[in-house]
């Protein structure tokens, strides 16, 4: 019995031992599966899926991220945080489609294939020879291909994109490329490389086509430690420094340990250092608090790229005709001068273009009279001068640029005047640029956004000459063929007939506009009323406004404002504006709208006759030397709102004004606000609430939806009114360069920042 019990106990013990061993073996196998990716494993690009290879502590993941509607990138990202911040990518220059596959093949190759391109390999890890046994996503963020001896044959740390992680080392000759933009992961405009003796930051040829790469940091052009093999190290504690490749001597501590230690006391989970798309190398830490989020370590390289970048060729940091200013987060921001607009709002580094026609160089046109010289303090464009004058006053510099048709802007400082022509580049604004002022030209008659590119200077004489030459050539061809003489006679007769008809039409006075119950003035009558258009009240879109007096039957003469449309724009914009203004305001009647009395449509003359507003515009009242009181500003805001409500809700057809701004709000004898200048207005059809049209309005007041190529509604006026309301509340212009804090330059942005910070 005892023997049997011993046998049973021994058998049970052996069984239990076998069971424990098998369980332990299974656990080891599970760990192996979790840590290592076996040959033949693959991932497929799918929208809204979590299929990925994850590191043992789950901090990092390797797989596909969808960054466009049907565009996937093979990447490594921080897996536990909501942002899923990408730290490495394989195919930023060549996104793949849904269904694409990354596979660790049986032969040990890591390949990416797109099904839409057949079996073509989009990307592969460069592994020399065979011998790969497995792949692994490590806890450091490094993805590796290794052999049976656990030696890494390929690793993502050796093929960086734009980001470095703690424990990562960048050896000599390796480059780190910035991505093209915030959402575009293709190679961008900047990179840095560890060269012999130093770490150097360069632009790429994308910045300056046809030219060599430009070094923008460090400022000195000679290596500091010749013939020494260096490497860039990002250690676990947060220091980023240069050392000898054998690791014996530390040279330059680029971002010191002390900078990140200040954050360490508050605790943080992760670190990364990234070459941003704007060319700034920045160290970030991720907070461990509930709010989390990436925060910048105090130092960046370069600390102010706006001032560091001083190449004498190429578009600079922000593109041609744009300037760079450092924001509060120490990131560069690109901006346009008033009268200019970004080529691409989604890629502001492409630069700016003027929204007005360039100055003509024909002296007899005296086009300089159509321009104003505006100024911006602390703004400099240090390169690309075509003419320099010394011992000048600021007024002399202004006049020199104004009368020089080639001069687009001038820099004035220290009694020196530097002239610039198109395109000007490498603009930089900073409080350290003291005593320097940018004087720039803006056309008076067309400050609205009407074109997508800068127009060439008017050259009416050349145009007429070219037309005449073309007619001579065509005529010669016809005359040279006797068989076509009869055709020539017919064409000549037709041309003569049409010219005669046109002459009759031009000389025919007072062309009426149907369905308009307005007075139809003759041109001579208005010329007399304005004393030969002598007293100018202001300049609007496509025309000039003059003061006049109409003699009435009674003793009380009527003071009027006559808007004379510019003949240079009569064929296109002016004629359209004339019809828009007459049709939109001619049928309206409201105390907060300027009343249209009549019009002149005689030959080539297009004039609009309004009641006279004795107290000028809201702009002159609000931004003058004496600030209006709060109750006055409140009343003006309400008056304007009532006028807009009438246009939007009470007219038989909704009218979108499209250009609400202080300059277009006029004040009558009792300082009641009246909306004027309906030249850009859009009338909606019955039952229509939205319309599709080109961008209309003035820079700084234009609603964002104009730039999204979508249908717009009366809300675009509400946005413009909101900007104007901020100006009324703060009693300052929407854009004010001469402020102590650069964050306050753009009023709308400043108000938004204050709102988000709870400091309204």
C-alpha angles and dihedrals in degrees: 000000000000090000091051091049090052090050091049091048092047093049091048091049092049090047091050091048091051090048092051092047092050091048090050090049090050090050090051089049091051091050089050091051092050096047103036131049110219126221112276094033117136143179127211127213109242131160116253095004133134099210107137145124108258132201117246093258089041093235093123135035134195120207145076126330121191109225100162135031091272101002124107131185126202103230152151117235144171101271106193100051123079094238093062086208112205115230101173136018136185106200109028090138093049116035118199131221134246111289095034115142136215111199137184095215127216087254091057100255122136107217137172119211131184114211092212089063097050113234096334114136110236094189139352136183109252103238116173108225127332129296103102108143101173146345128233140193102218128209090246092064092256117132112206142185110211141180130229090279090057091246113147112241093178133009135179090228088070093051103047124178113192103321138071124198132202112284090024118130124198111207126209115288095024118123131211112206125201115228118251097251142340092285102021112086097189118113109288142199101292142049140165129213138187104240131177105301101354151036110251132192118212140179118233129233088263087077096050114018115213094015133095123261116280123227111223103168134073097027095221114084098212124082114251099215110032121203095006117128105230138185133194113235129198104190129201094256093058105261119134114199147148120249139166112281091245088056097238103117131035114212117170124021098203097180107017126221092242091064093061095036090070088063093042092069088063090046128243134196107210143016135203136167116210137184098226121220088253092061100258120128108217135180115218133187127197115229122234094212123104091263091052116169134141117289128189123247109234099259132060132180113266096018092211112015090180090068098031096056105078106151114156092217135048131034098297124219097323106031131254119327091009132103135215128231128176113240127213090267088057091247119129117249124201120221140177129224117248107278092035131090136197117267088220122013089199092054108032093172087077088077138230137293130204118256093211137068116270121250117274118236095211106115095206091060092056088206091169088079088068093062136081126203112228124184142212123196124222091021121123137176100195100183139053103043116166095187135019127193127185135202092036131142119228092253090052090051090050093051093044091057094040094055094042107085091199093055113095097169139351132211115222124195138131092009090301126122120202116190123210131194132198125325101030118185150183095043116178131186122196138142088243089066091082123169091022122115131181114220111193137177125244123177113243100212099050117037094142125099102257105141137039096223141032112275122230117248115279112260106176094162094053090045092053091046091052091049090051092049090050091052091049091053093048091046092050091054092052095045093048090064113067090195089066099049091102091052089050091054091050092049091047090053092049093048090049090049095049092046090051091049091049092049090052090049094049095050093045106104132223104014103200126226110222122239093017117123094202134119114266107219127198117234093238090053092054092042089057093044092055094043091243093322090295107148112059117203099182149311123264136176108310095347153050126244120221133189118240144167125224117208108230130197089250124061091259108092117205119238111216142180114226119201110205113197117226112255091215089068097035097105095054125005098016097055091046091048091049093054092043093051096046095044095044102044100024092076096042129094120183135133091235095054125077107249119240108218100182148310145235120229101170118146107303093345117106116178134162122207119210136175110266119257105210099195099054126224132335088242094061091043096047101039098038126111094272114056117223118243122261096252089052092052092047091053092049090052091051093046092053092046091053091051091050092047089054092052093046103039114012103047119092087241120030113248122206107203093199096194111061110162137129092266090061096049110086128194124223129207092289093043092253111158116242125186113232143169105060093176094119096038122133121210115210120219120245109290092010118125100171137039138189116226141136121283112289130182142049126304111262094029099056114113118238094243090069088070096048095069092237133127113280132214138193086287089085087068090049090055092050089047088052091056090047090048089056088053090051093048096046096034091225139100123274090245117035116168096180098075132122095234117049089210087070097056094098108046096205093051092046092051090049092050091049091049093050091047092048092241102121 
